[in-house]
Amino acid sequence: MRLLFIRFSAIGDIVLASPALRCAKQQIPGVEIHFLTKMSMKAVSEANPYVDRFHYFDKDLTATIQELKAYKFNYIIDLHKNLRSLRIRLALGVPVLSYNKLSLEKFLLTKFHLNKMADRHISLRSVDTLAPLEVVYDGNGLDYFVPSEVKEPNFFQEGFVAIVIGASYATKKLPLESLQALCTQISHPIVLIGGKEEKEDGDRLTALDPSRIVNTCGAYSLYESALIVSKARVVISHDTGMLYIACAFEKNVIAIWGATSPALQVEPLMPLDSNAQVFQSIVPDLSCQPCSNFGTKTCPKGHFACMKKQDLPEIVRQVDKMW
């Protein structure tokens, strides 16, 4: 049997889809797993040992479809469900299994704050897609793999707190002044993680205490940053890809929620037998939260209470507890 899984982006969503790949590979005898994603997501997927062949879409979807037609897939497993994946499905003309995206329920939750979301984690819904093939969730959480040749950066041999200061949208990130207060209140060594766009903020945070705070933003690849996370005692992160990579490594996690929320069923998922601790930091009783599936550039209400009112002392208390 040959299966084509489709998940174009983003980092977190691909990690959240990883249990479906693993369970299919381990539970379907002789199965050949193909995975289609964006070329920009190569570093998120290429080291996954449960995938037999990768296909990377860049700009020419027609060329990608022609490439895929060379394979006689038994099923397409559509874990993205957008117009692009629909075009591929129609072009290949093979049976399709697609996951329950809950688009209507997400719309009702973010626009009218009417919670009709299914009580089923997004990763588990991805595995549920494979039910007709008799595949079930194995309880082993998320996967993220780093190639063996990637060198591991070393910081603070006695342990550190990794703080992921970036996110794809501004309303999913703590303001700089809140990050400064958080770094000041945490007594343990800190390694800041983010992209090039976070480097300037990282430099400002490091300036608070250069002997205790290290800024790695923009200096390391995704793989290297993931290895830094894998060595942290505690990971503090916004709703972004590195949060789910931390969960894949079974780290103690503090997830900080702003425009999005755990109600969207994207909260951290750990193996059933994991000893890792998870703390959800969310401002209680905000009628406007969540306001978006993915985040926005500015707060729709203008007050940004979901981040400005975060309980920083409680986050620090949780860090000490997990340490």
matplotlib code that plots the C-alpha trace (Angstrom):
import matplotlib.pyplot as plt

x = [0.0, 1.3, 0.0, 0.5, 0.2, -0.3, 0.5, 2.0, 2.8, 3.5, 6.2, 3.9, 1.2, 3.6, 4.9, 1.3, 0.6, 3.6, 1.7, -0.4, 2.8, 4.3, 1.1, 0.5, 4.1, 4.1, 0.6, 0.0, 2.1, 4.4, 3.1, 5.1, 4.7, 5.1, 4.9, 4.2, 4.9, 6.4, 10.1, 10.4, 9.3, 12.0, 13.9, 10.8, 10.2, 13.2, 14.7, 11.5, 12.3, 8.7, 8.5, 9.8, 9.8, 9.4, 7.9, 8.5, 6.3, 7.9, 6.0, 4.9, 2.0, 1.5, 5.0, 4.4, 1.2, 3.1, 5.7, 3.1, 1.2, 4.3, 3.2, 0.2, -1.1, -3.8, -4.9, -4.3, -4.3, -5.2, -4.2, -4.3, -7.6, -7.2, -7.7, -4.2, -4.6, -8.0, -6.4, -4.0, -6.8, -8.8, -5.7, -4.6, -8.1, -7.5, -9.4, -9.0, -9.1, -9.2, -9.2, -11.9, -10.6, -13.5, -13.4, -17.0, -16.4, -13.2, -15.1, -17.8, -15.2, -13.1, -15.8, -18.7, -16.9, -19.3, -17.4, -18.6, -15.1, -14.8, -13.1, -10.4, -6.9, -5.8, -3.1, -5.6, -8.0, -5.2, -4.8, -8.5, -8.3, -6.7, -9.4, -10.7, -7.1, -7.4, -4.8, -5.2, -3.2, -0.4, -0.1, 3.4, 3.0, 4.6, 7.8, 10.6, 13.9, 17.2, 19.8, 22.8, 25.3, 23.9, 26.2, 24.6, 25.2, 26.3, 25.2, 25.1, 26.1, 24.1, 20.9, 18.9, 15.5, 14.8, 12.5, 11.1, 10.5, 9.1, 5.8, 4.3, 2.0, 2.4, -0.7, 0.8, 3.9, 4.5, 5.4, 9.1, 8.6, 6.9, 9.7, 12.2, 10.2, 10.1, 13.8, 14.6, 12.4, 13.7, 16.8, 18.1, 20.3, 18.3, 18.8, 16.7, 15.4, 14.0, 14.6, 16.6, 13.5, 13.9, 17.6, 17.2, 14.8, 17.0, 20.0, 17.9, 17.0, 20.6, 21.7, 19.7, 22.3, 24.8, 26.4, 23.0, 21.1, 22.3, 20.7, 20.7, 18.0, 18.9, 22.3, 21.3, 19.3, 15.9, 17.7, 20.3, 17.6, 15.6, 18.7, 19.0, 15.4, 16.1, 18.7, 16.6, 15.2, 12.2, 10.9, 8.7, 7.1, 4.3, 1.9, 4.6, 6.4, 9.1, 6.4, 5.4, 9.0, 9.6, 6.6, 8.1, 11.2, 9.1, 10.4, 8.8, 6.7, 5.1, 2.8, 1.8, -1.5, -2.5, -4.8, -5.1, -6.0, -6.0, -9.7, -8.6, -7.3, -3.7, -2.4, 0.7, 0.4, 2.7, 3.0, 0.6, 3.4, 5.5, 6.7, 7.0, 5.0, 2.9, 1.5, -0.9, -0.5, -3.7, -5.4, -8.8, -12.2, -11.3, -14.5, -12.5, -10.1, -9.4, -9.8, -8.0, -7.1, -3.5, -2.9, -3.1, -0.7, -2.6, -5.1, -8.6, -9.8, -6.8, -6.1, -4.0, -5.1, -4.4, -0.7, -0.3, -2.2, -0.2, 0.6, 4.4, 5.0, 3.0, 5.1, 8.2, 6.8, 6.1, 9.6, 11.0, 8.6, 9.7, 13.4]
y = [0.0, 3.5, 6.5, 10.2, 12.5, 16.2, 18.9, 22.0, 24.0, 25.3, 24.1, 23.4, 21.8, 19.4, 18.3, 18.0, 15.7, 13.5, 10.8, 10.0, 9.3, 7.2, 5.2, 4.5, 3.3, 1.1, -0.4, -1.0, -4.0, -3.1, 0.4, 3.0, 6.5, 9.6, 13.1, 16.3, 19.7, 23.1, 23.4, 25.9, 23.2, 20.7, 21.1, 20.2, 16.9, 15.5, 13.6, 11.7, 7.9, 7.0, 8.6, 6.7, 9.5, 13.3, 15.6, 19.3, 21.9, 25.3, 27.5, 25.3, 23.1, 21.8, 20.3, 18.8, 17.2, 15.7, 14.3, 12.8, 11.2, 8.9, 7.1, 4.9, 6.0, 3.9, 6.8, 10.5, 11.4, 15.1, 16.7, 20.3, 20.6, 23.8, 24.7, 23.5, 20.1, 19.8, 20.5, 17.7, 15.3, 16.0, 15.7, 12.3, 10.8, 8.3, 7.7, 10.4, 10.4, 13.8, 14.9, 16.9, 20.4, 21.9, 25.0, 26.0, 25.4, 27.5, 30.3, 30.2, 30.2, 33.1, 35.3, 34.7, 32.9, 30.1, 26.9, 24.0, 22.5, 18.7, 17.4, 15.8, 17.0, 18.0, 15.3, 12.7, 13.9, 13.4, 9.8, 9.3, 10.1, 6.7, 4.7, 3.1, 1.6, 0.3, 2.7, 4.0, 6.4, 4.6, 7.0, 8.1, 11.8, 13.9, 13.4, 15.7, 14.3, 16.0, 14.6, 13.0, 15.2, 18.4, 19.7, 20.4, 24.0, 24.0, 26.4, 26.4, 22.8, 22.9, 23.7, 26.6, 27.9, 28.2, 31.1, 31.1, 34.8, 34.8, 33.8, 34.2, 37.1, 39.9, 39.0, 35.7, 37.3, 38.8, 42.5, 43.3, 44.9, 41.7, 39.6, 41.9, 41.6, 37.8, 37.5, 39.7, 37.6, 34.2, 33.4, 30.6, 30.8, 31.7, 30.9, 33.0, 31.3, 32.9, 33.9, 36.8, 39.1, 38.6, 39.3, 42.9, 42.1, 39.3, 41.7, 44.0, 41.1, 39.8, 43.3, 42.8, 40.3, 39.1, 36.6, 34.8, 35.4, 34.2, 35.4, 32.8, 34.4, 34.3, 32.6, 29.0, 26.8, 25.3, 22.0, 23.6, 25.6, 22.3, 20.8, 23.7, 23.2, 19.5, 20.3, 22.9, 22.0, 24.2, 25.7, 28.8, 29.4, 31.2, 29.3, 28.6, 25.7, 25.4, 24.8, 21.5, 20.6, 20.9, 18.6, 16.1, 16.1, 15.7, 18.8, 20.7, 23.3, 26.6, 27.6, 31.3, 32.0, 35.2, 35.6, 31.9, 29.5, 25.8, 25.8, 25.6, 22.1, 22.9, 22.6, 20.6, 16.9, 14.5, 10.7, 9.0, 7.8, 11.1, 12.6, 16.1, 18.9, 21.3, 24.6, 26.7, 30.4, 32.1, 35.2, 34.1, 35.4, 37.2, 37.3, 38.2, 35.2, 33.5, 36.2, 34.3, 30.8, 32.0, 35.4, 38.9, 41.9, 44.0, 43.4, 43.8, 45.4, 47.6, 46.6, 43.4, 42.2, 38.5, 39.2, 42.4, 40.8, 37.6, 36.5, 36.7, 35.8, 32.6, 31.7, 32.2, 30.1, 27.3, 27.6, 27.0, 24.1, 22.4, 23.1]
z = [0.0, -0.9, 1.0, 0.2, 3.2, 2.6, 5.1, 3.5, 6.7, 9.3, 11.6, 14.5, 12.3, 10.7, 14.2, 15.3, 12.3, 13.1, 15.1, 12.0, 10.0, 12.8, 13.5, 9.8, 9.2, 12.3, 12.0, 8.3, 7.1, 4.1, 3.8, 1.8, 3.2, 1.0, 2.5, 0.6, 2.2, 1.2, 0.3, 3.2, 5.6, 4.6, 7.9, 9.8, 8.0, 6.1, 9.1, 9.8, 9.6, 9.2, 5.7, 2.8, 0.2, 0.5, -2.0, -1.7, -3.3, -4.1, -6.6, -9.4, -8.3, -11.8, -11.8, -8.3, -9.5, -12.5, -10.2, -8.0, -10.9, -11.4, -8.3, -8.0, -4.6, -2.9, -0.8, -0.3, 3.4, 3.3, 6.6, 5.3, 3.4, 1.4, -2.3, -3.1, -1.6, -3.3, -6.7, -6.0, -5.0, -8.1, -10.4, -8.9, -8.7, -6.0, -2.8, -0.2, 3.6, 5.2, 8.8, 10.6, 10.4, 12.4, 10.3, 11.2, 14.9, 14.9, 13.1, 15.8, 18.6, 17.3, 15.9, 18.3, 21.2, 21.0, 21.9, 19.8, 19.4, 19.6, 22.7, 20.6, 20.1, 16.6, 16.5, 17.5, 14.8, 12.3, 13.4, 13.4, 9.6, 9.2, 11.0, 7.7, 7.5, 11.1, 12.4, 16.0, 18.2, 20.0, 22.9, 22.1, 21.6, 18.9, 16.9, 15.7, 14.4, 14.0, 11.5, 13.3, 11.6, 13.2, 15.9, 19.2, 20.6, 24.3, 26.9, 30.7, 31.6, 34.9, 33.1, 31.7, 30.8, 27.1, 26.2, 22.7, 22.2, 18.7, 17.0, 13.6, 14.6, 17.1, 19.0, 20.0, 21.6, 24.9, 24.6, 25.1, 28.4, 29.7, 28.4, 30.2, 33.4, 33.0, 32.4, 35.4, 37.7, 36.6, 38.7, 36.4, 33.3, 30.2, 26.5, 24.1, 21.0, 17.9, 14.3, 12.8, 13.3, 17.1, 17.3, 18.3, 21.1, 22.1, 22.4, 24.6, 26.9, 27.1, 28.1, 31.4, 32.6, 29.9, 32.3, 32.7, 29.5, 26.1, 22.8, 20.0, 17.9, 14.2, 15.0, 14.6, 12.2, 13.1, 13.8, 16.1, 17.9, 18.4, 20.0, 22.3, 23.3, 23.9, 26.5, 28.4, 31.8, 31.2, 27.9, 27.9, 24.5, 22.8, 20.5, 17.9, 16.2, 18.9, 21.5, 19.8, 19.1, 22.9, 23.5, 21.0, 23.2, 26.3, 28.0, 30.9, 29.1, 29.9, 27.0, 26.9, 25.1, 23.6, 20.5, 20.2, 23.1, 24.1, 23.2, 19.6, 20.4, 19.7, 23.2, 24.1, 23.6, 25.6, 25.5, 27.9, 30.1, 30.1, 33.4, 31.7, 33.3, 31.3, 32.4, 30.3, 31.0, 29.9, 31.3, 32.8, 31.9, 28.7, 26.6, 23.5, 23.6, 21.3, 18.6, 15.8, 14.6, 13.8, 15.4, 13.9, 13.5, 16.1, 18.9, 17.4, 20.6, 21.1, 24.7, 24.1, 27.6, 26.7, 26.8, 28.9, 31.8, 31.9, 35.4, 35.2, 38.9, 38.4, 35.3, 37.4, 40.2, 37.7, 36.3, 39.8, 40.4, 37.2, 37.7]

ax = plt.figure().add_subplot(projection="3d")
ax.plot(x, y, z, "-o")
ax.set_aspect("equal")
plt.show()
